[in-house]
């Protein structure tokens, strides 16, 4: 007699290798797993309890994954080696990219249940907990990434700003040895949600984390949302040591004379040789749309000033740092002044050389239109000595201010003469010279006597505007109101 045929195996729930079984019977704040991979910088200093239990769970998960594959589900990708990577990330809601990037999302927690969604054609995950005051999104970092230094990282969250609320972060610092050592250490910053109906990016610089997977479901950190309704597109973790000096390193700018960035492009702008460092405490900016034009908004600090930080690609600075012209396109909404401070360190003659000034600020007249300002920097060093490892920063008084585009052009010493002007006047520009005596006299077209000075070809080449003559030993720009061309 033949033995009876075994019963068919039922499809198991979709679990991944880094997701331990959900422990809903634990009280809030108590971790569901304490699997702690050894790390080099700021990592776990001693093995956590439960190693044998975790090994059994891992073996069980391996069997469950095999059964899941037989049910037609995609196989869980093998863990890559991220020990030499500067960043790990996850594209949420995309079944082809949600796994294998070095971050894993625990979407099954009771206080962090998320579902795949599509918002405006963008794949993402949706958190929507109607019965709670706060919701969470849990994430686990690949163990190989934590073999190197993870004590000083940036956690970036790309989200859709649909309604007012707050966005925060809690990270695992349970093995730091410094009080208060908690698996749910709250980040001191809280990002306000304004309901801008735009994709935004929030950055949290994290120092002193141990990432020992002591949070629920063996997570290393969680994003906190009030109220608990949010669409999240992408989350990434980047080592601060490699944030500016190594990323983005897709192109070689050593042979180029220009670097630029369009701001506010979906909140994910990387720039062409320039990176906007939006996450520093006094320079946090928000993506915005002004009259259908994408841009970023500089926000006011406690002093009434607003700042915007930028870093140049290392390859752009490899040949020579300067002289350069920094062109800024901004919306002139109210009266005030716009200035720039650049890194000139180390310098024994310039006080506070990391924040040197190229000259007087540009006056804001409240023209209610998009304007451009150009700052001539004669002797920069751009050694990333400013906050957030920036090379230069814009400042505005009073804030806020909307900035659309920024360009850095490598130039030589301005010539004494420039070409004749075109027949039609160009857009008004403001030019500011350095502290060193440099200026020029320019012709203003009829009807534009009150306009600010046009940058001639000597000050950038891209805007062959007005005829100008570079006059030495002057500390200001003199506008000639003569209606006839020279």
C-alpha positions as CSV (number, residue, x, y, z in Angstrom):
1,X,0.0,0.0,0.0
2,X,1.4,3.4,-1.0
3,X,1.6,6.0,1.8
4,X,-0.9,8.8,1.6
5,X,0.2,11.9,-0.4
6,X,1.3,14.8,1.7
7,X,-1.0,17.8,2.0
8,X,-0.2,20.7,-0.3
9,X,1.8,23.5,1.4
10,X,0.0,26.8,1.8
11,X,1.7,30.0,0.7
12,X,3.4,31.6,3.7
13,X,3.1,35.4,4.3
14,X,5.8,37.4,2.5
15,X,8.7,37.7,4.9
16,X,12.2,38.9,4.1
17,X,15.5,37.7,5.6
18,X,16.0,40.8,7.7
19,X,12.4,40.8,9.1
20,X,12.0,38.8,12.3
21,X,8.6,37.6,13.4
22,X,6.3,40.4,14.5
23,X,5.9,40.5,18.3
24,X,2.7,42.4,19.0
25,X,2.6,41.2,22.6
26,X,5.5,43.4,23.7
27,X,4.8,46.7,25.4
28,X,5.6,49.9,23.6
29,X,9.2,50.8,23.7
30,X,10.5,47.3,24.2
31,X,12.4,45.9,21.2
32,X,11.1,42.8,19.4
33,X,14.6,41.7,18.5
34,X,18.1,42.4,19.6
35,X,20.2,41.1,16.8
36,X,23.4,43.2,16.9
37,X,25.9,42.9,14.1
38,X,29.4,44.1,15.1
39,X,30.3,47.5,13.8
40,X,33.5,49.5,13.7
41,X,32.5,53.1,14.4
42,X,29.8,53.8,16.9
43,X,28.4,50.3,16.6
44,X,27.5,47.6,19.2
45,X,30.2,47.0,21.7
46,X,28.9,43.7,23.1
47,X,26.6,41.0,21.7
48,X,23.0,41.4,22.7
49,X,20.9,38.6,24.2
50,X,18.8,36.3,22.1
51,X,21.5,35.3,19.6
52,X,20.4,31.6,19.6
53,X,16.7,32.6,19.2
54,X,17.7,34.9,16.2
55,X,19.6,32.0,14.6
56,X,16.5,29.8,14.8
57,X,14.4,32.6,13.4
58,X,16.8,33.1,10.5
59,X,16.7,29.4,9.7
60,X,12.9,29.4,9.8
61,X,12.8,32.4,7.6
62,X,15.0,30.7,5.1
63,X,12.6,27.8,4.9
64,X,9.6,30.2,4.6
65,X,11.3,32.2,1.8
66,X,11.8,29.0,-0.1
67,X,8.2,28.1,0.2
68,X,7.2,31.7,-0.8
69,X,9.2,31.4,-4.0
70,X,7.3,28.2,-4.9
71,X,4.1,30.2,-4.6
72,X,5.2,32.6,-7.4
73,X,6.7,35.4,-5.3
74,X,10.0,37.0,-6.4
75,X,13.0,35.7,-4.6
76,X,14.6,37.8,-1.8
77,X,17.8,39.2,-3.2
78,X,21.1,38.2,-1.6
79,X,22.6,40.7,0.8
80,X,25.3,42.7,-1.0
81,X,28.5,44.0,0.6
82,X,27.9,47.7,1.6
83,X,31.0,48.0,3.7
84,X,32.8,50.2,1.1
85,X,29.6,52.2,0.2
86,X,29.0,55.7,1.4
87,X,25.2,55.4,1.3
88,X,22.4,52.9,1.4
89,X,18.8,53.5,0.4
90,X,15.4,52.1,-0.4
91,X,12.9,53.1,-3.1
92,X,9.5,52.4,-1.5
93,X,6.5,51.0,-3.3
94,X,8.6,49.8,-6.3
95,X,8.7,46.0,-6.2
96,X,11.8,46.0,-8.4
97,X,13.8,48.4,-6.2
98,X,12.4,48.0,-2.7
99,X,14.9,45.3,-1.9
100,X,18.7,45.1,-2.2
101,X,19.6,48.7,-1.6
102,X,21.0,48.3,1.9
103,X,17.9,49.4,3.7
104,X,14.9,47.3,4.6
105,X,11.5,48.6,5.6
106,X,9.5,46.7,8.3
107,X,6.0,47.5,6.9
108,X,4.1,45.0,9.1
109,X,4.4,46.7,12.6
110,X,1.1,47.6,14.2
111,X,2.1,51.2,14.8
112,X,3.9,51.4,11.4
113,X,1.7,49.5,8.9
114,X,2.3,50.8,5.4
115,X,0.9,49.7,2.0
116,X,2.2,50.2,-1.5
117,X,0.7,53.2,-3.3
118,X,1.1,55.4,-6.4
119,X,0.8,59.1,-6.1
120,X,0.8,61.2,-9.2
121,X,2.5,58.4,-11.1
122,X,5.2,58.0,-8.4
123,X,5.5,54.7,-6.6
124,X,5.7,55.1,-2.8
125,X,4.4,53.6,0.5
126,X,1.4,55.0,2.4
127,X,1.2,55.3,6.1
128,X,-2.4,55.9,7.2
129,X,-3.3,55.0,10.8
130,X,-6.7,56.5,11.7
131,X,-6.9,55.4,15.3
132,X,-3.5,56.7,16.5
133,X,-2.0,60.1,17.2
134,X,1.5,59.2,15.8
135,X,2.7,56.7,13.3
136,X,6.1,55.2,12.4
137,X,8.1,53.8,9.5
138,X,10.7,51.3,10.6
139,X,14.0,50.7,8.8
140,X,16.9,48.3,9.2
141,X,20.4,49.0,7.9
142,X,22.4,46.3,6.2
143,X,25.0,44.7,8.6
144,X,27.8,45.1,6.1
145,X,27.2,48.9,5.9
146,X,27.6,49.1,9.7
147,X,31.0,47.4,9.6
148,X,32.5,50.9,8.8
149,X,31.8,54.1,10.7
150,X,28.1,54.8,11.2
151,X,28.3,57.0,14.2
152,X,27.9,60.2,12.1
153,X,25.3,59.8,9.3
154,X,22.6,61.7,7.5
155,X,19.1,60.1,7.3
156,X,17.1,61.6,4.3
157,X,13.4,61.1,3.9
158,X,11.7,61.9,0.6
159,X,8.0,62.5,1.3
160,X,4.9,64.2,-0.1
161,X,3.8,67.2,1.9
162,X,0.0,66.8,1.8
163,X,-1.2,68.4,5.0
164,X,0.1,70.2,8.1
165,X,1.9,68.2,10.8
166,X,5.4,67.2,11.9
167,X,8.1,64.8,10.9
168,X,10.7,63.4,13.2
169,X,13.2,60.6,13.7
170,X,14.1,58.2,16.5
171,X,17.3,56.1,16.2
172,X,18.9,53.3,18.2
173,X,21.7,54.5,20.5
174,X,21.2,51.8,23.1
175,X,24.8,50.8,23.2
176,X,26.4,54.2,23.1
177,X,27.3,54.3,26.8
178,X,26.3,57.9,27.1
179,X,23.1,58.8,29.0
180,X,20.4,58.8,27.9
181,X,21.2,55.6,26.0
182,X,17.9,54.6,24.4
183,X,16.8,52.4,21.5
184,X,14.4,55.2,20.7
185,X,16.6,58.3,21.0
186,X,14.6,61.2,19.6
187,X,16.4,63.5,17.1
188,X,16.4,67.1,18.4
189,X,15.0,68.4,15.1
190,X,11.4,68.3,14.0
191,X,10.5,69.1,10.4
192,X,7.2,71.0,10.1
193,X,4.8,69.8,7.4
194,X,3.1,72.8,5.7
195,X,0.8,71.1,3.2
196,X,2.7,72.4,0.2
197,X,1.3,69.6,-2.0
198,X,4.9,69.0,-3.2
199,X,7.5,66.2,-2.8
200,X,9.9,67.4,-0.1
201,X,13.1,66.0,1.4
202,X,13.9,66.1,5.1
203,X,17.4,65.5,6.3
204,X,18.4,64.4,9.9
205,X,22.1,64.5,10.8
206,X,22.5,61.7,13.3
207,X,25.5,61.6,15.7
208,X,26.2,58.9,18.4
209,X,23.9,56.2,16.9
210,X,24.8,52.5,17.5
211,X,22.2,50.9,15.2
212,X,22.1,47.6,17.1
213,X,18.6,46.8,15.8
214,X,17.1,47.3,19.2
215,X,13.8,48.8,18.0
216,X,10.6,46.9,17.0
217,X,11.2,44.2,14.4
218,X,15.0,44.5,14.7
219,X,14.9,48.1,13.3
220,X,17.7,50.6,13.6
221,X,15.6,53.8,13.3
222,X,12.1,54.9,12.6
223,X,10.5,58.0,11.1
224,X,7.8,59.6,13.3
225,X,4.8,61.2,11.7
226,X,2.1,63.4,13.3
227,X,-0.7,62.9,12.3
228,X,0.0,59.4,11.1
229,X,-0.8,59.9,7.4
230,X,2.1,60.2,4.9
231,X,3.3,59.1,1.5
232,X,7.1,58.3,1.5
233,X,9.0,57.7,-1.7
234,X,12.6,57.1,-0.7
235,X,14.8,56.8,2.4
236,X,18.6,56.8,2.5
237,X,21.4,56.8,5.0
238,X,24.7,58.5,4.1
239,X,28.0,58.7,6.0
240,X,28.7,62.3,6.7
241,X,32.4,61.7,5.8
242,X,31.3,60.9,2.2
243,X,28.4,63.1,1.8
244,X,30.2,66.0,0.2
245,X,33.6,64.7,-0.7
246,X,32.4,61.6,-2.5
247,X,28.8,62.2,-3.6
248,X,27.6,62.8,-6.2
249,X,30.7,61.7,-8.1
250,X,29.1,60.7,-11.4
251,X,30.9,63.2,-13.6
252,X,34.4,64.7,-13.8
253,X,34.2,68.5,-13.6
254,X,37.9,69.2,-13.6
255,X,37.8,70.3,-17.2
256,X,34.6,72.3,-16.9
257,X,34.3,76.0,-16.1
258,X,30.8,76.0,-14.9
259,X,28.7,74.2,-12.3
260,X,25.0,74.8,-11.7
261,X,21.9,73.6,-9.9
262,X,18.2,74.0,-10.4
263,X,16.5,74.1,-7.1
264,X,13.2,72.6,-6.1
265,X,13.1,70.0,-8.9
266,X,11.0,67.4,-7.1
267,X,12.9,67.9,-3.9
268,X,15.6,65.6,-5.2
269,X,17.9,68.0,-7.0
270,X,21.5,66.9,-7.2
271,X,22.9,69.6,-9.3
272,X,25.5,69.6,-12.1
273,X,28.6,70.0,-10.1
274,X,26.9,71.7,-7.1
275,X,25.1,70.1,-4.1
276,X,22.6,72.0,-2.0
277,X,23.0,71.1,1.7
278,X,19.5,71.8,2.8
279,X,19.6,69.9,6.1
280,X,21.8,72.1,8.4
281,X,20.0,73.6,11.4
282,X,20.3,77.3,10.3
283,X,20.0,76.5,6.6
284,X,17.1,74.2,6.2
285,X,15.1,75.0,3.1
286,X,11.9,73.7,1.6
287,X,11.0,72.9,-2.0
288,X,8.4,75.3,-3.3
289,X,6.5,76.4,-6.4
290,X,6.1,80.1,-7.1
291,X,3.8,81.0,-10.0
292,X,4.4,77.5,-11.5
293,X,8.2,77.9,-11.1
294,X,9.9,75.3,-8.9
295,X,12.4,76.7,-6.4
296,X,13.5,76.5,-2.8
297,X,12.5,78.8,0.1
298,X,15.1,80.1,2.5
299,X,13.6,80.2,6.0
300,X,14.2,82.6,8.8
301,X,16.4,81.7,11.8
302,X,16.2,83.2,15.3
303,X,18.4,86.1,14.2
304,X,16.0,87.0,11.4
305,X,18.6,85.9,8.7
306,X,18.1,83.0,6.3
307,X,20.9,80.8,5.0
308,X,21.3,78.4,2.1
309,X,24.5,76.2,1.9
310,X,26.2,74.8,-1.1
311,X,29.2,72.5,-1.9
312,X,31.1,72.2,-5.1
313,X,32.1,68.9,-6.6
314,X,35.6,68.0,-5.6
315,X,36.6,67.5,-9.2
316,X,35.5,71.1,-10.0
317,X,38.0,72.4,-7.5
318,X,40.8,70.1,-8.5
319,X,42.2,72.5,-11.2
320,X,41.8,75.8,-9.4
321,X,39.2,77.1,-7.0
322,X,38.9,80.7,-8.4
323,X,38.4,83.3,-9.3
324,X,34.7,82.6,-9.9
325,X,31.4,84.4,-10.4
326,X,28.3,83.0,-8.5
327,X,25.1,83.8,-10.3
328,X,21.9,83.6,-8.2
329,X,18.3,83.7,-9.6
330,X,15.8,84.7,-6.9
331,X,12.4,86.2,-6.6
332,X,12.5,89.8,-5.3
333,X,9.5,89.7,-3.0
334,X,10.3,92.3,-0.4
335,X,12.9,94.9,0.5
336,X,16.0,93.7,2.2
337,X,19.5,92.5,1.2
338,X,21.1,89.4,-0.2
339,X,24.7,88.4,0.4
340,X,27.2,85.6,0.0
341,X,29.9,84.2,2.3
342,X,32.6,81.9,0.9
343,X,35.3,79.6,2.4
344,X,38.7,81.4,2.2
345,X,40.3,79.3,4.9
346,X,43.0,79.1,6.0
347,X,43.9,82.8,5.9
348,X,45.9,84.8,8.4
349,X,44.6,88.1,7.1
350,X,40.9,87.5,6.8
351,X,39.0,87.2,10.1
352,X,36.7,84.2,10.2
353,X,38.0,83.1,6.8
354,X,35.5,80.3,6.4
355,X,32.8,82.9,6.1
356,X,34.6,85.6,4.1
357,X,32.5,88.2,2.2
358,X,33.1,89.1,-1.4
359,X,31.7,92.6,-0.9
360,X,28.6,94.5,0.0
361,X,25.2,92.7,-0.3
362,X,22.7,93.1,-3.1
363,X,19.8,95.4,-2.2
364,X,16.3,93.8,-2.6
365,X,13.8,96.3,-3.9
366,X,10.6,94.2,-3.8
367,X,10.1,94.3,-7.6
368,X,7.8,91.2,-7.4
369,X,9.7,89.5,-10.2
370,X,12.6,87.0,-10.8
371,X,15.9,88.8,-10.6
372,X,19.6,87.7,-10.8
373,X,22.6,88.7,-8.7
374,X,26.2,88.0,-9.5
375,X,29.0,87.8,-6.8
376,X,32.6,88.0,-7.9
377,X,34.9,85.9,-5.7
378,X,38.6,86.6,-6.4
379,X,40.5,84.2,-4.0
380,X,38.3,81.4,-2.7
381,X,39.7,78.1,-1.3
382,X,36.5,76.1,-1.1
383,X,37.8,73.6,1.5
384,X,34.3,72.7,2.9
385,X,35.0,74.6,6.1
386,X,31.5,76.0,6.6
387,X,28.6,74.3,8.3
388,X,27.6,71.0,6.9
389,X,30.9,70.9,5.0
390,X,29.8,73.7,2.7
391,X,32.0,75.8,0.4
392,X,29.8,78.9,0.4
393,X,26.4,80.1,1.6
394,X,23.8,82.7,0.6
395,X,22.2,84.8,3.3
396,X,19.1,87.1,3.2
397,X,17.8,89.7,5.6
398,X,14.9,89.5,6.2
399,X,13.9,85.9,5.3
400,X,12.2,84.2,3.6
401,X,13.5,84.2,0.0
402,X,12.8,82.0,-3.0
403,X,15.9,80.9,-5.0
404,X,15.4,79.2,-8.4
405,X,18.9,78.6,-9.8
406,X,22.5,79.0,-8.8
407,X,25.6,78.9,-11.2
408,X,29.3,79.0,-10.4
409,X,31.5,80.0,-13.4
410,X,35.3,79.9,-13.4
411,X,36.6,83.1,-15.0
412,X,39.8,85.0,-15.5
413,X,40.6,88.6,-14.6
414,X,38.0,90.9,-16.2
415,X,39.2,92.8,-19.3
416,X,39.2,96.6,-19.5
417,X,36.6,96.7,-22.3
418,X,33.6,94.8,-23.3
419,X,31.6,94.5,-26.6
420,X,28.9,97.0,-27.6
421,X,25.4,96.3,-26.2
422,X,22.6,94.7,-28.2
423,X,19.8,96.8,-29.6
424,X,17.3,95.5,-27.0
425,X,17.9,95.8,-23.3
426,X,18.5,92.6,-21.3
427,X,17.1,91.7,-18.0
428,X,18.3,93.7,-15.0
429,X,21.1,92.1,-13.0
430,X,23.0,93.1,-9.9
431,X,26.7,92.8,-9.8
432,X,28.9,92.9,-6.7
433,X,32.6,93.2,-6.7
434,X,35.1,91.8,-4.1
435,X,36.7,93.7,-1.3
436,X,39.6,94.3,-3.6
437,X,39.0,97.5,-5.6
438,X,37.2,96.3,-8.7
439,X,34.4,98.0,-10.6
440,X,33.3,99.2,-14.0
441,X,31.1,101.9,-15.6
442,X,28.2,100.8,-17.8
443,X,25.8,102.3,-20.2
444,X,22.1,102.0,-19.4
445,X,19.6,101.8,-22.3
446,X,16.9,104.5,-22.5
447,X,14.0,104.0,-20.2
448,X,16.1,101.8,-17.9
449,X,18.0,104.5,-16.0
450,X,16.7,103.2,-12.7
451,X,17.5,99.6,-13.3
452,X,20.4,97.9,-11.6
453,X,23.6,97.2,-13.4
454,X,23.8,94.6,-16.2
455,X,26.7,92.2,-16.0
456,X,28.8,92.7,-19.2
457,X,30.7,90.0,-20.9
458,X,33.6,90.7,-18.6
459,X,31.6,89.4,-15.6
460,X,30.5,86.0,-16.8
461,X,30.4,85.8,-20.6
462,X,27.0,84.2,-20.6
463,X,25.1,87.5,-20.6
464,X,26.7,89.9,-23.2
465,X,24.6,92.8,-21.9
466,X,25.8,96.3,-21.6
467,X,29.0,98.0,-22.7
468,X,31.2,98.3,-19.7
469,X,34.7,99.4,-18.8
470,X,36.6,97.9,-15.9
471,X,37.8,100.8,-13.7
472,X,40.5,100.1,-11.1
473,X,40.6,101.6,-7.6
474,X,36.8,101.9,-7.4
475,X,34.8,100.2,-4.6
476,X,31.3,100.4,-6.2
477,X,29.6,100.1,-9.5
478,X,28.8,103.4,-11.2
479,X,25.8,103.5,-13.5
480,X,26.0,106.1,-16.3
481,X,22.4,107.4,-17.0
482,X,23.4,108.9,-20.4
483,X,20.6,107.8,-22.8
484,X,23.0,107.6,-25.7
485,X,25.4,104.7,-26.2
486,X,29.1,105.5,-25.9
